[in-house]
């Protein structure tokens, strides 16, 4: 594990060394982007198309960064020449089905309420990365597979297992991807096409979870694979007995849980996160958010008077703040309505719209495993 941490950290340093910061963008151009990000396009037509996408995006980014009222900066990264459709492949939760997934889960769910008096003693700053020994593994990269839900689940199990046992394992997202049954198509049709962390927890309750070493991640390029789990070849190294589902759209239970229980699996609207670089982000559509991405909440804090949630993403350590994003946090909860209609075949009886609360819908669907 130490070797992995060193290698990932070294990769982050080397990869980010070539990446421009938001301060460099006034003189940055597409030719430098092609070089810095090792782009190799198939034709002159694609080159021209990508250049147009990039130049349109960088103009918008520069204009945003000039606005001194904004609490976050946008930048150039691996997504800067992608179409909207290509970027959305990195998302993996169909928001309209999260509601229904709670109807189809098994008996392993515990409901969690928070007595108001417990909140008074919570610390003003929490960052589970700073715990010694560590309970948070290095930032990972889901690639072109909509597997965020499996990363959010595996990472939360990693942390809870480390807190309970003192052993921090890098656990297998591929094990979850290939072996999680999703007959009601909750959160998607499964695998790279999406599901939910709750469904992943159900699978791990039943079978345990293998390590990354014995069951490596092979869906990076977006391909699905059959379940290859076996007690002989991919033995489980961690397990959970149940999981806790926090009350929907409530601020206090989530704050208390991440402060006292550990990192939490959450679902968010990440549609506007693509070019986030640094700062406290408050750029989601709060009126009509679309829950579409599974991530891990690892803490909270305050920066220059702006309260934030500290969120770990699975888009590699070269994105955002070494793979993390800080999301605007307020106890004065704002809610919106997710109006996107159902697409494809979802859970039977799924609502055409749902109410989601918190910045980027961060309070809507939150849970954590119990070791």
MORA-V167278 format. One record per backbone hydrogen bond with DSSP energy under -0.5 kcal/mol. NH is the residue of the N-H (numbers start at 0). CO is the residue of the C=O. Records with the same first field share a line. If there is no record, write none. Layout:
NH = CO + CO
//
This chain:
4 = 0
5 = 1
6 = 2
7 = 3
8 = 4
9 = 5
10 = 6
11 = 7
12 = 8
13 = 9
14 = 10
15 = 11
16 = 12
17 = 13 + 14
18 = 14
23 = 20
24 = 21
26 = 23
27 = 24
32 = 28
33 = 29
34 = 30
35 = 31
36 = 32
37 = 34
38 = 33
46 = 42
47 = 43
48 = 44
49 = 45
50 = 46
51 = 47
52 = 48
53 = 49
54 = 50
55 = 51
56 = 52
57 = 53
58 = 54
59 = 55
60 = 56
61 = 57
62 = 58
63 = 59
64 = 60
65 = 61 + 62
66 = 63
67 = 65
69 = 66
72 = 277
74 = 274
79 = 76
81 = 78
86 = 82
87 = 83
88 = 84 + 85
89 = 86
90 = 87
91 = 291
92 = 291
93 = 186
94 = 92 + 290
96 = 93
97 = 94
98 = 94
100 = 96
101 = 97 + 98
102 = 99
103 = 99 + 100
108 = 105
109 = 242
111 = 244
114 = 112
117 = 114
118 = 114 + 115
119 = 116
120 = 117
121 = 118
125 = 299
127 = 297
129 = 126
130 = 127
134 = 127
141 = 313
143 = 219
144 = 141
145 = 191
146 = 144
149 = 146
150 = 146
151 = 147
152 = 148
153 = 149
154 = 150
155 = 151
156 = 152
157 = 153
158 = 154
159 = 155
160 = 156
161 = 157
162 = 158
163 = 159
164 = 160
165 = 161
166 = 160
167 = 165
168 = 166
170 = 168
171 = 209
172 = 170
175 = 171
176 = 172
177 = 173
178 = 174
179 = 175
180 = 178
184 = 181
186 = 184
187 = 184
188 = 192
189 = 193
192 = 189
193 = 190
194 = 91
199 = 195
200 = 196
201 = 197
202 = 198
203 = 199
204 = 200
205 = 201
206 = 202
207 = 203
208 = 237
210 = 234
211 = 169
214 = 210
217 = 215
221 = 218
226 = 177
233 = 229
236 = 208
237 = 208
240 = 369
241 = 369
242 = 107
243 = 367
244 = 109 + 242
245 = 243 + 365
246 = 111
248 = 362
249 = 246 + 362
253 = 249
254 = 250
255 = 251
256 = 252
257 = 253
258 = 254
259 = 255
260 = 256
261 = 256
263 = 296
264 = 366
265 = 263 + 294
266 = 364
267 = 292
268 = 359
269 = 267
272 = 269
275 = 272
276 = 72
277 = 72
279 = 70
280 = 278 + 325
285 = 283
290 = 288
291 = 267
292 = 267
294 = 265
295 = 311
296 = 263
297 = 295 + 309
298 = 309
299 = 125
300 = 307
302 = 305
305 = 302
306 = 304
307 = 300
308 = 326
309 = 298
310 = 308 + 324
311 = 295
312 = 310 + 322
315 = 139
318 = 315
319 = 275
320 = 323
321 = 319
322 = 318
323 = 320
324 = 310
325 = 278
326 = 308 + 324
327 = 280
328 = 306
332 = 330
335 = 355
336 = 286
337 = 335 + 353
338 = 336
345 = 343
349 = 346
353 = 337
355 = 335
357 = 333
360 = 357
361 = 358
362 = 356
363 = 360
366 = 264
367 = 243
369 = 241
//
